[in-house]
């Protein structure tokens, strides 16, 4: 591990969130739930500087994520961390512009469409009004008519039941997809097993005949935006994904105007599914290369 860097830890969560609160643009990658869940898969570590947290990814290759903290009123051209040059990924669009303006002769940027966050209106996804949500509304109505269901928020005593549904869901999937799904499964398990030590988590579950058939796990990203980290439904229950999405937001999403459903990572199926919910905006990201100072 590089000097000064340490493993992502629950103990420094509040300290990290203080720095994140000072970022003028917040994307899903930098929610603590995302860092914690994927820390092992990406070999993430962090270093707390005077005003910023520097995040280093070591798997499958070494690269930095965007610095977390205040971005404005910073003399980036004089930043010691950038003197020898650095490559960054998952850089929010606003910071891309700030770095380019500060060091036009040293910075090159490249759009990373696969990492753009999909953001939706919470009221729209709760109400599902109009032609653009007609199919979603129909599937939700079919689910409500067909099944004797119960929705409840996720609580610490639900963790073992949720882990069991996740285990079954993973087993049902095509083994050809096991590489990406295994990584996601490990991230989900890591987050769920930390539930009682992770005050920022929220979620919901649907049960039919007393058995959990769907769950979602989320976290507040800002005062007006939720981010949904994981959402799974048992196969064979038509409309189950429309149901868990709508019921969770109707229950826990009321204080928030927006919901961030993260990126599609270039997966065509995920992209189609995320577009079908009619995003109201995207949070764009890019790759940034900073050349060494002359």
Secondary structure, DSSP 4 states (H G I P E B T S, - for coil): --TT-EE--GGGHHHHHHHHHT-SS--GGGSHHHHHHHHHHHT-EEEE-SSEEEEEE-SSS-EEEPPEE--TT--GGG-GGGTT-EEEEEEEHHHHHHHHHHTTTTEEEEE-GGGPEEEEEHHHHHH--SGGGHHHHHHHHHHHHH--EEEEE--GGGHHHHHHHHHHHHHHS-GGGHHHHHHHHHHHHHHHHTGGG-TTEEEEEEEETTEEEEEEEEEESSSSEEEEEEEEE-TT-TTHHHHHHHHHHHHH-TT-SEEE----TT-HHHHHHHHTT--SEEE-EEEEEEPPP-
